[in-house]
Every structure is written in structure tokens, then in C-alpha cells.
Amino acid sequence: MSVKESLTQVEHQIWLLSNVFWWYLLPFTISILAFFGHVTWQASKNWLEALGGGGPLFAFLLAIFYFVDYINQHAVRTQLEPRRQELLALLANLGDESTIENASIV
């Protein structure tokens, strides 16, 4: 595998982990909130009671999503970004060496 392919894979992994919420969590969360909102609305007597009944679920989902996002961003910062910087430096060094080799041949 070449350095460029590795760099492309690392950058793609960074993009995926940065967008987990928007592409993987948010779509089914809308469905979950709509379902539980409807059930809470049906079981309550008025809109204030319904709003109070749905609050804990919303807070729980918000806490879970914050935790998942924190784990993903921590992985990007501590593992993937340093690897990306190493690959960029390696690619720059390889580019410099190939330029030197081409110049010495001529």
C-alpha cells in the first residue's frame, strides 16, 4: 500500500468519525423521538404534562450522543490526526527525495 492510499484512508476515517452524529445517529433519533413524543402525547392530559414526560428521554439521548461524539473526537485527535500528520510528513520527504534523485541523474 502506498503512502497516498494510506493518507486517503486516514482522511476518510477522520471524515467518518467527524460525521457519525449527522449520518448515523440523527436519522434514527428523529424516529425514536417522534415515537416516544406521540406515546407521551397520547398518555398525557395536556401539552405541559407531555412536555414534562418527554424531557428525561431527550436528556438521556442528548447525554448518550454527547458521549459518543466525545469518544469519536478523542479518537480523531489522539490517533488519526497524528497518523495523518506523519503520513503527510513522509509524503513530503519522499517527494523531496525523488526530486533530489531526479536532479542527480540529469
C-alpha positions as MATLAB code, in Angstrom:
seq = 'MSVKESLTQVEHQIWLLSNVFWWYLLPFTISILAFFGHVTWQASKNWLEALGGGGPLFAFLLAIFYFVDYINQHAVRTQLEPRRQELLALLANLGDESTIENASIV';
ca = [
       0.000    0.000    0.000;
       1.346    3.410   -0.880;
       1.608    6.426    1.382;
      -1.038    8.278   -0.645;
      -3.509    5.408   -0.249;
      -2.854    5.279    3.494;
      -3.321    9.032    3.751;
      -6.591    8.799    1.826;
      -7.848    6.058    4.155;
      -6.912    8.005    7.289;
      -8.587   11.171    5.990;
     -11.708    9.171    5.140;
     -11.744    7.683    8.644;
     -11.413   11.187   10.112;
     -14.362   12.331    7.998;
     -16.471    9.349    9.081;
     -15.795    9.845   12.777;
     -16.444   13.567   12.477;
     -19.850   12.934   10.900;
     -21.156    9.996   12.946;
     -23.876   12.108   14.533;
     -25.254   13.517   11.289;
     -25.200   10.318    9.240;
     -25.722    7.528   11.785;
     -27.320    8.858   14.965;
     -29.600   11.694   13.902;
     -31.791    9.786   11.393;
     -32.985    7.126   13.809;
     -33.100    9.610   16.694;
     -35.772   11.592   14.878;
     -37.829    8.410   14.594;
     -37.304    7.495   18.245;
     -38.250   10.981   19.442;
     -41.320   11.062   17.196;
     -42.487    7.689   18.517;
     -41.948    8.494   22.190;
     -43.341   12.002   21.717;
     -46.504   10.532   20.227;
     -46.869    7.953   23.004;
     -46.272   10.616   25.660;
     -48.795   12.930   23.988;
     -51.403   10.162   23.893;
     -50.871    9.296   27.570;
     -50.878   12.873   28.883;
     -53.799   15.150   29.684;
     -52.298   18.377   28.309;
     -49.227   19.633   26.467;
     -47.358   20.636   29.655;
     -47.618   17.114   31.015;
     -46.494   15.735   27.646;
     -43.524   18.089   27.570;
     -42.516   17.041   31.084;
     -42.846   13.364   30.226;
     -40.594   13.592   27.170;
     -37.864   15.667   28.807;
     -35.984   12.821   30.527;
     -35.813   10.795   27.301;
     -34.496   13.788   25.384;
     -31.889   14.463   28.098;
     -30.844   10.798   28.101;
     -30.415   10.729   24.301;
     -28.531   14.014   24.403;
     -26.139   12.614   27.033;
     -25.560    9.425   25.017;
     -24.891   11.379   21.810;
     -22.515   13.748   23.580;
     -20.602   10.769   24.960;
     -20.401    9.055   21.545;
     -19.284   12.295   19.900;
     -16.673   12.852   22.619;
     -15.242    9.351   22.110;
     -15.108    9.825   18.326;
     -13.470   13.245   18.505;
     -10.978   11.963   21.081;
     -10.038    9.127   18.702;
      -9.587   11.623   15.868;
      -7.388   13.915   17.993;
      -5.246   11.250   19.649;
      -4.948    8.555   16.977;
      -5.928    9.624   13.499;
      -4.682   13.209   13.350;
      -1.130   12.304   14.482;
      -1.106    9.469   11.926;
      -2.285   11.879    9.252;
       0.499   14.323   10.127;
       3.086   11.514   10.000;
       1.844   10.410    6.587;
       1.911   13.980    5.284;
       5.476   14.408    6.536;
       6.500   11.083    4.997;
       4.896   12.043    1.709;
       6.712   15.393    1.739;
      10.042   13.683    2.499;
       9.508   11.141   -0.253;
       8.677   13.944   -2.672;
      11.892   15.769   -1.706;
      13.996   12.623   -2.133;
      12.555   11.834   -5.548;
      13.272   15.428   -6.636;
      16.878   15.095   -5.438;
      17.293   11.728   -7.192;
      15.917   13.122  -10.466;
      18.247   16.120  -10.242;
      21.320   13.932   -9.600;
      20.515   11.682  -12.577;
      20.392   14.587  -15.008;
];
